[in-house]
Amino acid sequence: MNKFVERKVSGLTVKIDRDSCIASKNCINAAPDFFEFDDERICAFRELKNGIEKEKIIEACSVCPVSALYVFDEGGKQLVP
């Protein structure tokens, strides 16, 4: 599997660095509708049933203790970490 998994949502690009994830669950606690653990207990994207606010995504990614989550705006500017 690729080291990075990426999803575009709400005008943001979110990347998960699968090699860096330590399964702290901070991201899932902050945005349970957006993140989940996969079978390897690594952060993964949940299938979105409804939209999600940009601020919630940014907050959930910013609480990762090992900076395994990256967020970029539509212009490619890195917002997190």
NUTITI-654839 format. One record per residue (C-alpha): residue in one letter; x negated, y, z. Coordinates in steps of 0.2 Angstrom, whole numbers, padded with zeros to 4 digits, m for minus. Layout:
// NUTITI-654839
<pt A; <X; Y; Z>>
...
// end
This chain:
// NUTITI-654839
<pt M; <0000; 0000; 0000>>
<pt N; <m0006; 0018; m0003>>
<pt K; <m0013; 0027; 0011>>
<pt F; <m0001; 0042; 0008>>
<pt V; <0018; 0040; 0006>>
<pt E; <0027; 0056; 0000>>
<pt R; <0044; 0063; m0001>>
<pt K; <0051; 0079; m0008>>
<pt V; <0066; 0086; 0002>>
<pt S; <0074; 0102; 0006>>
<pt G; <0061; 0112; m0004>>
<pt L; <0047; 0103; 0005>>
<pt T; <0034; 0090; 0001>>
<pt V; <0031; 0078; 0016>>
<pt K; <0016; 0066; 0016>>
<pt I; <0013; 0052; 0029>>
<pt D; <m0005; 0047; 0031>>
<pt R; <m0001; 0028; 0035>>
<pt D; <m0019; 0025; 0040>>
<pt S; <m0019; 0038; 0054>>
<pt C; <m0002; 0035; 0061>>
<pt I; <m0003; 0028; 0079>>
<pt A; <0016; 0026; 0082>>
<pt S; <0018; 0039; 0095>>
<pt K; <0036; 0041; 0090>>
<pt N; <0036; 0060; 0092>>
<pt C; <0041; 0062; 0074>>
<pt I; <0056; 0050; 0076>>
<pt N; <0061; 0058; 0092>>
<pt A; <0061; 0075; 0084>>
<pt A; <0070; 0069; 0068>>
<pt P; <0078; 0052; 0070>>
<pt D; <0088; 0055; 0054>>
<pt F; <0072; 0058; 0044>>
<pt F; <0059; 0046; 0051>>
<pt E; <0058; 0028; 0057>>
<pt F; <0046; 0014; 0059>>
<pt D; <0043; 0001; 0046>>
<pt D; <0039; m0017; 0049>>
<pt E; <0021; m0013; 0052>>
<pt R; <0026; 0000; 0066>>
<pt I; <0020; 0014; 0055>>
<pt C; <0030; 0030; 0052>>
<pt A; <0041; 0029; 0037>>
<pt F; <0055; 0039; 0028>>
<pt R; <0073; 0034; 0033>>
<pt E; <0085; 0035; 0019>>
<pt L; <0094; 0051; 0021>>
<pt K; <0113; 0051; 0021>>
<pt N; <0115; 0069; 0023>>
<pt G; <0103; 0084; 0021>>
<pt I; <0090; 0090; 0034>>
<pt E; <0085; 0107; 0038>>
<pt K; <0067; 0113; 0034>>
<pt E; <0064; 0118; 0051>>
<pt K; <0068; 0101; 0058>>
<pt I; <0056; 0093; 0046>>
<pt I; <0042; 0105; 0050>>
<pt E; <0045; 0103; 0069>>
<pt A; <0045; 0084; 0068>>
<pt C; <0029; 0084; 0058>>
<pt S; <0020; 0097; 0069>>
<pt V; <0022; 0086; 0085>>
<pt C; <0011; 0072; 0078>>
<pt P; <m0003; 0070; 0090>>
<pt V; <m0015; 0064; 0076>>
<pt S; <m0010; 0075; 0062>>
<pt A; <m0004; 0060; 0051>>
<pt L; <0011; 0071; 0044>>
<pt Y; <0008; 0084; 0031>>
<pt V; <0021; 0097; 0025>>
<pt F; <0019; 0108; 0010>>
<pt D; <0031; 0122; 0004>>
<pt E; <0037; 0123; m0014>>
<pt G; <0022; 0133; m0019>>
<pt G; <0010; 0120; m0012>>
<pt K; <0005; 0130; 0003>>
<pt Q; <0001; 0118; 0018>>
<pt L; <0012; 0122; 0032>>
<pt V; <0008; 0107; 0044>>
<pt P; <m0005; 0103; 0051>>
// end
